[in-house]
Amino acid sequence: MRTMPPDLSLKLANAVDEMPAFPKSVEKILQLTRDVNCTPKDIVQVIDKDPVVTVKILKVVNSAYYRLPKQITSVNNAVVYLGFNTIKNLALAIAAIGMLPKHNAADFDMDQYLVHSLSTAGIARKLANQTRDTDPMDCFIGGLLHDFGKVVFAQFLPSEFRQALYASRVSGSSLHEALRQTVGVDHAVVGAMLIEKWRFAPELISTISHQYEANQVDTGLFACVFAANQISKQLGFGFGGNPCIYQLPQQVAGRLGGTLDELIASCDDWDSTFEDARLFAKL
């Protein structure tokens, strides 16, 4: 994490602390997944004890998003059809989306932000199939959460965030650079602080923290999330407040087998990923 003045560090820490906590069941899921002895049955039992999370998972699983051949009536059956990691990360995704505010004083468009984040998540999941030893649903979570620092800014530092959004829009410059000028740090730093508070894996924290310092990280997760973010922006899938699109660093292009334009050209159904994102956002 970058060094910052103590007063700014305290201000951001307080903002992060103001963010809602995950439901107890989701916190328990994160705790269990750090245990090497954890089994799918352990996760299912936790979810089954939370009727709200259970209902939401089954609603998504039975939606057109997954297009399953039959109605799923239990979390256990969902695990059978979609796998342990998919259901675990689906619970995390539902919890994270549930924390998004309906309104914010920065006038940041949360609907467009969510579509961009879900599009990035879906693209990252698809790109994971082009790498070795990278779990698609871990990439989905990385894509979904990569910009969550903006949510912290919009809720708890709205005037500074509004100023940075305006500066970025007027100049056409990157939002993260405008935030560094306005606040002193960008949303990647704050997002990583939040993800660390939520006790996600170190690889995800690093992916979010260094998304504008690509030479610092060389993992499949980082490559998929970084590239997915640029593809989502290039294709206009939602809008997360940042108009700038970056070419893929050498190590990212190497892991994924092509430049940004080549990756976009290699797939003819990106639009379906966008439609899936819009569908998930409505759920």
C-alpha positions, -999 to 999 in steps of 0.1 A, spaced: 0 0 0 13 35 -9 25 58 19 2 87 25 0 115 51 -14 104 85 -44 127 83 -54 114 48 -48 78 59 -71 84 89 -98 100 67 -98 72 43 -98 45 70 -128 62 86 -146 62 52 -138 25 47 -151 17 82 -184 35 73 -190 10 46 -215 -17 55 -202 -51 67 -211 -82 48 -239 -103 62 -227 -127 89 -232 -157 66 -210 -142 39 -183 -133 64 -185 -169 75 -181 -181 39 -149 -159 35 -136 -174 68 -143 -209 57 -127 -205 23 -94 -196 41 -95 -230 58 -78 -258 37 -101 -283 53 -133 -265 42 -157 -287 22 -186 -277 -1 -210 -291 25 -197 -265 50 -205 -236 27 -239 -250 18 -248 -253 55 -239 -216 61 -259 -204 32 -289 -226 41 -291 -208 75 -295 -174 58 -328 -174 41 -322 -140 25 -290 -150 8 -305 -184 -1 -335 -168 -19 -312 -144 -38 -288 -171 -49 -317 -193 -62 -333 -163 -79 -300 -157 -99 -294 -194 -105 -328 -199 -119 -327 -168 -141 -319 -166 -177 -284 -155 -166 -274 -192 -161 -299 -208 -185 -300 -241 -166 -321 -269 -180 -342 -274 -149 -355 -254 -118 -330 -255 -89 -348 -257 -56 -319 -258 -31 -284 -244 -26 -271 -280 -25 -285 -286 -60 -270 -254 -72 -236 -266 -61 -241 -298 -80 -250 -279 -113 -227 -250 -110 -199 -260 -87 -187 -250 -52 -166 -220 -62 -194 -205 -84 -219 -206 -56 -194 -192 -31 -185 -163 -53 -222 -158 -63 -230 -152 -26 -201 -127 -24 -213 -109 -55 -248 -107 -43 -237 -93 -10 -214 -67 -26 -241 -55 -50 -265 -52 -21 -242 -26 -6 -245 -2 -35 -264 30 -24 -295 40 -44 -284 77 -43 -252 95 -35 -242 132 -29 -216 130 -57 -243 123 -83 -223 93 -94 -244 71 -117 -245 38 -97 -266 21 -124 -241 27 -151 -213 18 -126 -229 -15 -118 -234 -24 -155 -197 -16 -161 -186 -36 -131 -207 -66 -140 -196 -64 -177 -160 -64 -165 -167 -93 -143 -183 -113 -171 -155 -106 -195 -128 -114 -169 -146 -148 -163 -145 -155 -200 -108 -144 -204 -99 -168 -176 -104 -197 -200 -74 -184 -219 -50 -187 -190 -36 -215 -169 -46 -220 -133 -69 -191 -131 -104 -197 -117 -131 -180 -138 -153 -171 -108 -124 -156 -90 -119 -134 -120 -156 -126 -119 -153 -113 -84 -121 -94 -93 -139 -77 -121 -170 -69 -100 -150 -54 -72 -121 -37 -91 -137 -2 -89 -154 -5 -55 -132 23 -41 -154 47 -62 -184 37 -41 -165 47 -9 -157 81 -25 -192 86 -37 -207 80 -3 -182 94 21 -161 119 2 -187 131 -23 -175 167 -29 -140 156 -37 -152 128 -59 -176 151 -77 -147 175 -83 -125 147 -97 -153 134 -119 -158 169 -133 -121 174 -139 -118 140 -157 -148 147 -178 -137 182 -189 -101 173 -196 -106 138 -209 -80 126 -184 -80 95 -163 -103 96 -132 -76 80 -111 -52 109 -119 -79 134 -111 -85 117 -78 -48 118 -70 -49 156 -76 -81 162 -57 -79 137 -28 -43 126 -27 -50 90 -36 -71 72 -62 -99 47 -59 -76 17 -64 -60 25 -30 -93 29 -12 -108 -2 -30 -78 -23 -18 -83 -10 18 -120 -21 16 -112 -55 1 -86 -60 28 -111 -51 55 -135 -76 40 -107 -102 43 -105 -112 7 -74 -131 -6 -41 -112 -9 -40 -118 -47 -73 -99 -51 -61 -71 -29 -29 -68 -50 -49 -69 -82 -71 -40 -72 -44 -20 -55 -20 -21 -85 -45 -18 -114 -27 14 -125 8 0 -118 6 -30 -141 44 -36 -139 40 -45 -102 18 -76 -107 20 -106 -130 -7 -131 -123 -36 -146 -143 -61 -129 -121 -46 -95 -127 -43 -101 -164 -80 -110 -168 -93 -82 -146 -71 -55 -162 -79 -66 -198 -116 -70 -190 -118 -35 -177 -103 -21 -209 -125 -42 -231 -156 -31 -212 -146 5 -216 -137 1 -252 -171 -14 -260 -190 11 -240 -205 -15 -216 -218 8 -188 -197 36 -174 -175 37 -143 -166 73 -145 -132 68 -162 -131 76 -200 -94 65 -205 -86 31 -221 -52 16 -217 -34 -8 -240 -24 -41 -224 10 -43 -207 34 -68 -222 29 -94 -194 -9 -91 -197 -9 -95 -235 15 -124 -231 -8 -143 -206 -39 -137 -227 -23 -142 -261 -30 -109 -278 -33 -71 -277 -65 -53 -266 -77 -51 -302 -68 -87 -309 -87 -99 -278 -118 -79 -288 -116 -93 -323 -112 -128 -311 -147 -131 -297 -179 -123 -316 -203 -125 -287 -192 -97 -263 -227 -83 -266 -241 -113 -249 -218 -107 -220 -231 -71 -218 -267 -84 -219 -259 -108 -191 -245 -79 -171 -277 -59 -176 -298 -89 -166 -278 -95 -135 -280 -58 -125 -318 -60 -126 -319 -91 -104 
